[in-house]
Amino acid sequence: MFELSLEIVLLLTAAAFLAGFVDSIAGGGGLITVPALLIAGFPPVEALGTNKLQGLFGSGSATIAYARGGQVDLAAQFPIAALSLAGGAAGALLASVLPGEWLRIALPFVLVAIALYFALKPNMDDVDRARRMPPLVFALTIVPLIGFYDGVFGPGTGSLFMLAFVSLAGYGLLKATAHTKLLNFASNVGGFAAFSLVGAVSWKIGLLMGVAQFVGARVGAGLAIRNGARIIRPLLVITCVALAARLLADPTNSIRTHLGF
């Protein structure tokens, strides 16, 4: 691994703390950490693998905080988490051979649609609603599919889980956030395992960023538990729009060519 200056190490640590804070509430932490790792000079694959390592600490910290706050039963949700883990591992293993460019083209529009859904839908609060999909069908289809997406590509996974839990499983925003963090942690475990197998992880900086992620996620989860939908809803909308803008601004995204940018 190349040597990192103290300034770059401090930048990556600060980025990880902020990412952990934002991700624990609304998802989208990769919007902060992946570009930071690329700016620091990491090759793309190593940036993704290292991001999975440090992201484990943030999603794990948030999951523990939500579990302690009574928002998610870890033991009861273990089977569905295992499906998310399997999806994440499969996606990461196939990432190098799947045509992922269409995801980069479609995702900004998907994220804007998610932002509009949460911004405009009335009665968006912490109260559970009627389910639109049986729990077993949800667990066997939606969960591994989003986990697979996390392994293949990653950005926006938390937003997709949130949309699925609210619109299909009928969860209130706080409960959806708590379960999103658990499944995101599981898919991160699967993706990290696959990336580590191919040696695409920088352990030292990944662990250092992980500590900052852990602290940031604990602060963010505590804030979300205290304030519920009042903070989750606006931050989710802002995060989705920001992530969409970041993807559209990426000069390597072929959508810019199609739109004439």
N, C-alpha and C positions, 0 to 999 in steps of 0.2 A: 504493500500500500504506500502511496505517496505521503509525504509529510504535510501536515496541516499547520498553518500558522495559528498563533493564539487568537488572533482576531476572527479567523474563520471558525475555530472551535467555539468561541463565545457566540458567534452568529448562529451557528447550528443549534447550540444549547437553548438560546432564546427562542429560536423558531420552534423547537420541540415543545417548550413550555406553552407557547401560544397555541400551537396545534393541539396539544393535549386538552387545553381549556376549551377551545372551540369545538373540538371533535366530541368531547364528552356530553355536549349539549345538543349540537346540531349536525355532527358529522363534518366531513370535508377537511380533516386535518392534513391529509395528503396534499391538499392545495398549497399548504405552507411548506411542508418538509421536503417533498420531492423536488420542487424548484430550488429550494435552498441547497440540497445535496448536489444538484446539477450545477448550480452556480459555483459551489465549492470545488468542482472539478471531477466529481465521480462519474464514471461511465454510466449510461442509462440503466443497464441491467443491475449493476452494483448499487445504484441509487435506489432502485425498486426493492432489492433484497434487504438493504440496510434500513430502508423505510419500514419494511415489515417487522424487522427486529425491534426498532425503537417504538413502533406502533403497538406492539404487544403490551408494553408497559402502560401506555395511555388507556387503551381499551380495557386492559385488565384492571387498572386502578378504578376506572369509572364503573366497571361491572361490580367490583367489590363494594364501592360506595353505594350503588343503587340496591344491591342485595342487602346491605346493612340497614338501608332506609326502608326496607320492606317492599320494594317495588318489583323485585324479581326473585323467584324461588329457583336457585341454582340447581338443586337436585332434581326438581320436577322438569326443568328445561334441558337437562343433559342430553336426552335423545335428539332434540331439535338442534342443539348446538353441535352435536356430532355430525349431523347432516351438513351443517354450514361448513364445518372443518373439512369434510370430505370434498365438498364443492370447491373450497378455496385451494386445496392441494391439487385437485384435478386441473383447475384453471391455470395454476402456476406452472404445472408440468407441461401443459399444452401451449403455454403463452408464446413459445418460440416458433411454433409451427402453424398457429391459427392466424388468419388474416384479421388483424385487429384494427385496421384503418377505418373500417365502417363504424366501429364504436366511437372513435375520436370525432367522426363527422356527426353522428346522431346524438351523442351525449349532451352537448350544449342545449339542444332543443328539448331534450327530455328533462333536463334540470330546470329550464325556464318553465316548462309545464308543471313540474312539481312545485316550484315557487308560487305560481299562480294558484294552484290547487289549495295550498296552505294559506295563502294570503286572502283569497276570495271566498273560500268555503265558510258558510256561517256555522255557528255553534261548535267551533273548533276549540275544545277545552280538554280538561283532564278526565272527563266522564267517558266511560266505555259505551260504545254503541253496538248495534246489532251486527253480528258477523255476516259477511257476504260469501264466505268460503268455509267449509268444514275444517276444523283444526288439523285433521290427518292429511287432507288434501293439501292444505297450506304448507304443512311441514315437509311433505314428500315432493312438492313441486317448486314452490316459490323460494323456499329457504336454500336448497342446494343450488338453484339457478342463480340467485344473487351472490351466493358464496363463490360459485364458479366465476362469475363476472369479476368479483374482487380479486381472484387469483390471476385472471387474464389481464385485467386492465387496472381496476382499483378506484380511481376518483369517483366520488358520488355514491359509493356503496352504502354509506350510512343513510343518505337521503332516500335511496331506493328501498332500504329496509323500513324506514319510517313511513314512506308512502304505503308500502304493503301492509304494515301493521295497522295503520289508521283506516285505510280504505277497504281492506279485505278482512282483516282479523277483528276490526271494530274496537281497537284499543284507543284509550285516551292518550293525549300527547306525552304525559310523563311516563306512563306505563310503556308506551311505544318506544320512547327514548331508552328506557332501562333495558328492554329486551333487544333493541337494536345494538346496544353496546355489547351485550353478551354474544350475540351472533356474529358481530363484527370481530370480536376477540377470537372467536372460534375460527372464522375464515382466515384471520391473520395468522393463527397458529399453523393452519394447513399451508398457506402460501409461504410462510417463513420456512417451514420444514422443506418444502420443495426447492426454494432458492438456496438454502444452506447446503442441500445435497450437491448442487452444481457449483458451490464455492462463490456465490454472488452476494456475500455479506461481509461488510467491514465491521468487525466485532467491537473494536475499541470505541470508535465514535458512535456506533449504534447503541452500545450500552450506556455511554454518557448521555446521549440524547434521550435514551429510555428513562433515565432517572428524572430528567426535566419533564418528560411527558407524563410520568407518574404523578408528579406534584401538580402540574397544570390540570390534569384530568380530575384529580381529587378536588381541587378548588372549583372547577366548572361543574362537576356533578353535585357538589354541595349546594351551589347556587341554584341549579336546576331543581333540586329536591325542595328547596325552600320556596321557590317562585313558580314552579310548574309551567303551565302554558303561557303565562305572561312573558317569560323570557325565551322559552323554547320556540314558540311560533315565529316571532320576528327574527330571531337569530337563524333559524332554519331557512327562512325566505332569503335573508341576506347572503347566507352561505351558498345556497344554490345559485343565486344570480352571480355572485363573485366567482364561483367555480366555472360557470358557463362562460363568463367573460375571460377568465384565464385560459380556458381551452381555445376559445376563438382567437385570442391574441397570440397563441403559440405559432410562430412562423413555420413550424414543421407540419402543422395540421393542414391537410389538403383541402379542407373546406374553404380556406381562404382563396385558393385558386378557383374553386367552383363558383364562389361568390364575387370573384373579380377583385379581391383585396390585394 
